[in-house]
Amino acid sequence: MDILERISQVRREDYEFTGNVEEAVFIFKGVLGESLVKQANFAGDAVKVLAAFTEKPVQSNYYEVFELEKMSNLIPRLAVKTAILCVPHKEAAYTAEQLMKCGISRILNWSGEYLTTNTKTAILNEEPPCVKNKNI
């Protein structure tokens, strides 16, 4: 089973994942992404997030967060092939294109924009996970 399908299935069925873990990067902008990066294991057990990238500094106790400008340098050095995309829908296509230029070949798209590609990049368009709010 493809890793993107496996990630989706793990969250959909809400069972404990016991297979191989996929390394990924998390690209985000906005409140949803910022809330997710502040949660441990937000992507589920099938994914190990190696780094996160955003436009402004964000503190996270769980992930190292870098500026978007460092993406083109760091992603190839991390040798990661999977990205989780959580940006505003108007920026999704452009950001996905930039990720492909960095060597990303699998994108889990949480932008709300349905993305397609003519390249060999696999894209899974999916709703993001729920944000756990401890104040509710």
Backbone as JSON, one array per atom type, in Angstrom:
{
  "sequence": "MDILERISQVRREDYEFTGNVEEAVFIFKGVLGESLVKQANFAGDAVKVLAAFTEKPVQSNYYEVFELEKMSNLIPRLAVKTAILCVPHKEAAYTAEQLMKCGISRILNWSGEYLTTNTKTAILNEEPPCVKNKNI",
  "N": [[0.85, -1.18, 0.0], [0.54, 2.23, -0.79], [2.3, 4.89, 0.87], [0.89, 7.28, 1.35], [-1.79, 6.49, 1.16], [-1.8, 4.7, 3.27], [-1.28, 6.39, 5.48], [-3.61, 7.95, 5.41], [-5.55, 5.94, 5.83], [-4.85, 5.03, 8.38], [-5.53, 7.22, 10.02], [-8.25, 7.49, 9.39], [-9.41, 5.05, 10.2], [-8.62, 4.98, 12.79], [-6.88, 3.27, 14.3], [-4.17, 1.54, 15.93], [-1.09, 2.05, 14.44], [1.23, -0.19, 13.03], [3.16, -0.55, 11.14], [5.78, 0.4, 8.8], [7.36, 3.56, 9.34], [6.94, 6.67, 7.81], [9.08, 9.27, 6.86], [8.68, 12.78, 6.9], [8.13, 16.22, 5.87], [6.62, 19.2, 7.14], [4.68, 21.68, 5.82], [3.43, 24.81, 6.37], [1.03, 27.49, 6.78], [-0.67, 29.94, 8.58], [-3.37, 29.72, 11.05], [-4.41, 27.09, 11.48], [-2.29, 25.32, 10.7], [-0.34, 26.24, 12.48], [-1.49, 25.57, 14.92], [-1.51, 22.78, 14.67], [1.26, 22.12, 14.53], [2.01, 22.5, 17.08], [1.22, 20.31, 18.43], [1.92, 17.07, 19.61], [2.75, 14.36, 17.48], [0.81, 14.93, 15.47], [0.3, 14.14, 12.85], [-0.17, 11.48, 12.9], [0.58, 7.99, 13.61], [1.92, 6.83, 11.47], [3.7, 8.57, 10.42], [6.71, 10.42, 10.68], [7.55, 13.53, 11.46], [10.13, 15.4, 10.3], [10.91, 18.08, 10.07], [9.5, 21.37, 10.09], [8.08, 23.98, 8.1], [7.46, 27.41, 7.71], [6.11, 30.79, 7.27], [6.58, 32.71, 9.27], [8.23, 33.0, 12.46], [7.57, 30.33, 14.69], [6.94, 28.82, 17.75], [7.47, 25.54, 18.85], [7.14, 22.7, 20.84], [7.6, 20.22, 19.89], [8.5, 19.98, 17.23], [11.07, 21.07, 14.98], [11.01, 24.24, 13.65], [11.32, 25.97, 10.67], [12.05, 28.83, 8.56], [10.23, 29.44, 5.53], [11.91, 30.07, 3.4], [14.15, 28.51, 3.75], [13.52, 26.04, 2.9], [14.2, 25.02, 0.29], [16.88, 24.45, 0.56], [17.11, 22.79, 2.85], [15.29, 20.57, 2.62], [16.24, 18.81, 0.47], [18.64, 18.03, 1.74], [17.7, 16.65, 3.94], [16.78, 14.44, 2.72], [14.16, 13.62, 2.33], [11.05, 12.47, 1.05], [8.37, 12.92, 1.27], [5.79, 15.26, 1.89], [3.71, 17.2, 4.02], [1.16, 19.3, 3.37], [-0.16, 22.29, 4.4], [-1.46, 24.9, 3.79], [-3.01, 28.09, 2.91], [-5.69, 27.74, 0.56], [-5.34, 29.21, -1.84], [-2.62, 29.36, -2.14], [-1.73, 26.83, -2.44], [-1.16, 25.33, -4.89], [1.11, 26.65, -5.93], [2.92, 26.32, -3.78], [3.07, 23.53, -3.66], [4.32, 23.06, -6.11], [6.82, 24.21, -5.59], [7.7, 22.45, -3.62], [7.97, 20.09, -5.11], [10.12, 20.83, -6.7], [12.06, 20.7, -4.8], [12.47, 18.04, -4.53], [10.45, 16.52, -3.48], [8.2, 13.86, -3.71], [5.8, 12.88, -2.9], [2.81, 14.15, -1.7], [0.83, 15.02, 0.96], [-2.04, 16.6, 1.03], [-3.47, 19.12, 2.78], [-4.72, 21.51, 2.28], [-7.23, 22.25, 1.41], [-7.66, 22.85, -1.19], [-8.15, 21.18, -4.21], [-5.62, 19.38, -5.55], [-3.79, 18.51, -8.47], [-1.41, 16.81, -10.56], [0.87, 16.69, -13.3], [3.19, 15.41, -13.18], [5.4, 12.9, -11.81], [4.66, 12.97, -9.21], [2.9, 11.98, -6.37], [-0.23, 12.84, -5.11], [-2.24, 13.21, -2.32], [-5.27, 14.33, -1.63], [-6.82, 15.53, 1.13], [-8.86, 15.95, 4.08], [-7.7, 17.9, 6.82], [-6.47, 16.73, 10.06], [-8.41, 16.88, 13.11], [-8.05, 19.67, 15.25], [-6.91, 19.59, 18.48], [-8.35, 21.14, 21.13], [-7.57, 22.26, 24.18], [-9.02, 23.93, 25.77], [-11.67, 23.53, 25.51]],
  "CA": [[0.0, 0.0, 0.0], [1.27, 3.49, -0.85], [2.38, 5.52, 2.18], [-0.18, 8.26, 1.53], [-3.01, 5.74, 1.45], [-1.64, 4.14, 4.61], [-1.47, 7.48, 6.43], [-5.03, 8.27, 5.41], [-6.27, 4.83, 6.43], [-4.57, 5.0, 9.81], [-6.33, 8.24, 10.68], [-9.67, 7.21, 9.16], [-9.84, 3.9, 10.98], [-8.24, 5.27, 14.15], [-6.3, 2.13, 14.99], [-2.73, 1.71, 16.15], [-0.28, 1.72, 13.27], [2.36, -1.03, 13.41], [4.02, -0.72, 9.97], [6.91, 1.32, 8.63], [7.08, 4.98, 9.54], [7.4, 7.52, 6.72], [9.6, 10.57, 7.26], [8.03, 13.84, 6.12], [8.23, 17.6, 6.31], [5.31, 19.84, 7.27], [4.7, 23.03, 5.28], [2.17, 25.4, 6.82], [0.8, 28.91, 6.98], [-1.97, 30.19, 9.19], [-3.74, 29.27, 12.38], [-4.54, 25.64, 11.54], [-0.95, 24.73, 10.71], [0.33, 26.62, 13.72], [-2.07, 24.74, 15.98], [-1.08, 21.39, 14.49], [2.69, 21.96, 14.81], [2.17, 22.56, 18.53], [0.72, 19.05, 18.98], [2.76, 15.89, 19.37], [2.21, 13.3, 16.64], [-0.42, 15.39, 14.82], [0.11, 13.47, 11.56], [-0.47, 10.07, 13.12], [1.7, 7.08, 13.89], [2.59, 6.4, 10.24], [4.55, 9.66, 9.93], [7.65, 11.11, 11.57], [7.83, 14.85, 10.88], [11.52, 15.77, 10.56], [11.03, 19.53, 10.15], [8.34, 22.13, 9.65], [8.44, 25.23, 7.43], [6.39, 28.41, 7.69], [6.59, 32.12, 6.9], [6.99, 33.49, 10.43], [8.68, 32.13, 13.56], [6.56, 29.68, 15.53], [7.55, 27.95, 18.76], [6.86, 24.22, 18.99], [7.87, 21.81, 21.73], [7.68, 18.9, 19.28], [9.11, 19.99, 15.91], [11.9, 22.22, 14.65], [10.29, 25.03, 12.66], [12.21, 26.83, 9.89], [11.41, 29.76, 7.62], [9.97, 28.85, 4.21], [13.06, 30.31, 2.51], [15.16, 27.47, 3.96], [12.98, 24.79, 2.39], [14.93, 24.52, -0.88], [18.18, 23.98, 1.02], [17.03, 21.73, 3.87], [14.55, 19.36, 2.22], [17.13, 17.84, -0.18], [19.61, 17.52, 2.71], [17.01, 15.68, 4.79], [16.49, 13.28, 1.85], [12.78, 13.24, 2.57], [10.27, 12.46, -0.19], [6.97, 13.17, 1.58], [5.47, 16.53, 2.54], [2.34, 17.48, 4.42], [0.93, 20.67, 2.95], [-1.28, 22.9, 5.11], [-1.39, 26.33, 3.47], [-4.27, 28.56, 2.34], [-5.96, 27.1, -0.74], [-4.83, 30.02, -2.95], [-1.18, 29.17, -2.21], [-1.44, 25.39, -2.46], [-0.54, 24.88, -6.14], [2.47, 27.2, -6.0], [3.75, 25.68, -2.75], [3.3, 22.15, -4.1], [5.32, 23.14, -7.17], [8.11, 24.44, -4.93], [8.07, 21.19, -2.95], [8.43, 19.16, -6.15], [11.47, 21.28, -7.08], [12.96, 20.29, -3.69], [12.61, 16.6, -4.56], [9.29, 15.86, -2.87], [7.45, 13.07, -4.7], [4.5, 12.52, -2.31], [2.26, 15.28, -0.95], [-0.43, 14.89, 1.67], [-2.54, 17.96, 0.86], [-4.5, 19.55, 3.72], [-4.98, 22.93, 2.0], [-8.61, 22.49, 1.01], [-7.65, 22.99, -2.65], [-7.88, 19.9, -4.85], [-4.42, 19.49, -6.38], [-3.42, 17.44, -9.38], [-0.1, 17.06, -11.14], [1.21, 15.93, -14.5], [4.5, 14.8, -12.95], [5.35, 11.62, -11.1], [4.36, 13.24, -7.81], [1.61, 11.47, -5.88], [-0.89, 13.81, -4.23], [-3.43, 12.75, -1.63], [-6.07, 15.47, -1.17], [-7.53, 15.02, 2.29], [-9.16, 16.9, 5.14], [-6.71, 17.83, 7.91], [-7.0, 16.16, 11.3], [-9.0, 17.85, 14.03], [-7.15, 20.31, 16.19], [-7.35, 19.37, 19.86], [-8.35, 22.38, 21.9], [-7.65, 21.89, 25.6], [-9.89, 24.87, 26.47], [-13.1, 23.19, 25.26]],
  "C": [[0.89, 1.24, 0.0], [1.22, 4.19, 0.51], [1.27, 6.54, 2.39], [-1.52, 7.59, 1.82], [-2.97, 5.18, 2.86], [-1.85, 5.2, 5.68], [-2.95, 7.82, 6.55], [-5.84, 7.19, 6.12], [-6.07, 4.78, 7.94], [-5.44, 6.01, 10.54], [-7.82, 7.95, 10.55], [-10.17, 6.11, 10.09], [-9.49, 4.03, 12.46], [-7.77, 4.02, 14.91], [-4.79, 2.33, 15.1], [-1.94, 1.21, 14.95], [0.94, 0.93, 13.71], [3.34, -1.25, 12.26], [5.19, 0.24, 9.96], [6.46, 2.77, 8.8], [7.7, 5.77, 8.39], [7.91, 8.84, 7.29], [9.01, 11.63, 6.33], [8.43, 15.2, 6.66], [6.82, 18.18, 6.32], [5.46, 21.29, 6.82], [3.38, 23.68, 5.65], [2.22, 26.92, 6.84], [-0.56, 29.03, 7.66], [-2.2, 29.47, 10.49], [-3.82, 27.74, 12.48], [-3.18, 24.97, 11.61], [-0.2, 25.01, 11.99], [-0.2, 25.8, 14.9], [-1.59, 23.3, 15.88], [0.38, 21.19, 14.9], [2.97, 22.03, 16.31], [1.65, 21.31, 19.23], [1.69, 17.92, 18.66], [2.03, 14.94, 18.45], [0.92, 13.68, 15.91], [-0.71, 14.66, 13.53], [-0.21, 11.99, 11.71], [0.79, 9.24, 13.26], [2.48, 6.67, 12.65], [3.61, 7.42, 9.75], [5.45, 10.18, 11.04], [8.0, 12.43, 10.88], [9.24, 15.26, 11.29], [11.71, 17.26, 10.75], [9.73, 20.15, 9.65], [8.84, 23.46, 9.06], [7.23, 26.15, 7.39], [6.98, 29.79, 7.42], [7.05, 32.97, 8.07], [7.39, 32.55, 11.56], [7.53, 31.62, 14.41], [7.3, 28.77, 16.5], [6.76, 26.65, 18.84], [7.74, 23.4, 19.92], [8.17, 20.47, 21.08], [8.46, 18.87, 17.97], [10.01, 21.21, 15.75], [11.24, 22.94, 13.48], [11.26, 26.01, 12.0], [11.39, 27.79, 9.03], [11.27, 29.08, 6.26], [11.17, 28.98, 3.27], [14.13, 29.22, 2.63], [14.74, 26.11, 3.39], [13.82, 24.21, 1.25], [16.32, 24.0, -0.52], [18.06, 22.75, 1.93], [16.33, 20.45, 3.41], [15.46, 18.38, 1.46], [18.17, 17.24, 0.78], [18.99, 16.5, 3.66], [16.69, 14.39, 4.03], [15.09, 12.73, 2.1], [12.0, 13.36, 1.27], [8.8, 12.8, 0.02], [6.81, 14.51, 2.29], [4.0, 16.57, 2.89], [2.13, 18.97, 4.18], [-0.33, 21.23, 3.62], [-1.17, 24.42, 4.97], [-2.76, 26.77, 2.96], [-4.45, 28.04, 0.91], [-5.4, 27.89, -1.92], [-3.33, 29.84, -3.15], [-0.78, 27.71, -2.42], [-0.7, 24.94, -3.72], [0.9, 25.38, -6.24], [3.39, 26.51, -5.0], [4.05, 24.23, -3.12], [4.36, 22.1, -5.19], [6.72, 23.35, -6.58], [8.6, 23.19, -4.23], [8.61, 20.18, -3.96], [9.84, 19.54, -6.61], [12.5, 20.89, -6.02], [13.16, 18.78, -3.65], [11.48, 15.83, -3.91], [8.51, 15.13, -3.96], [6.09, 12.59, -4.17], [4.03, 13.69, -1.45], [0.92, 14.88, -0.34], [-0.99, 16.3, 1.78], [-3.71, 18.23, 1.8], [-4.9, 20.99, 3.47], [-6.45, 23.24, 1.74], [-8.77, 22.69, -0.49], [-7.34, 21.62, -3.25], [-6.72, 20.07, -5.82], [-4.26, 18.27, -7.26], [-2.05, 17.79, -9.94], [0.1, 16.2, -12.36], [2.55, 15.23, -14.34], [4.31, 13.46, -12.25], [5.09, 11.8, -9.61], [2.98, 12.71, -7.46], [1.04, 12.5, -4.91], [-2.14, 13.17, -3.65], [-4.12, 13.99, -1.07], [-6.97, 14.96, -0.05], [-7.84, 16.14, 3.27], [-8.11, 16.78, 6.23], [-7.32, 17.19, 9.15], [-7.61, 17.26, 12.16], [-7.93, 18.41, 14.94], [-7.72, 20.12, 17.58], [-7.22, 20.67, 20.62], [-8.57, 22.01, 23.36], [-8.6, 22.81, 26.37], [-11.37, 24.54, 26.3], [-13.53, 22.11, 26.22]]
}
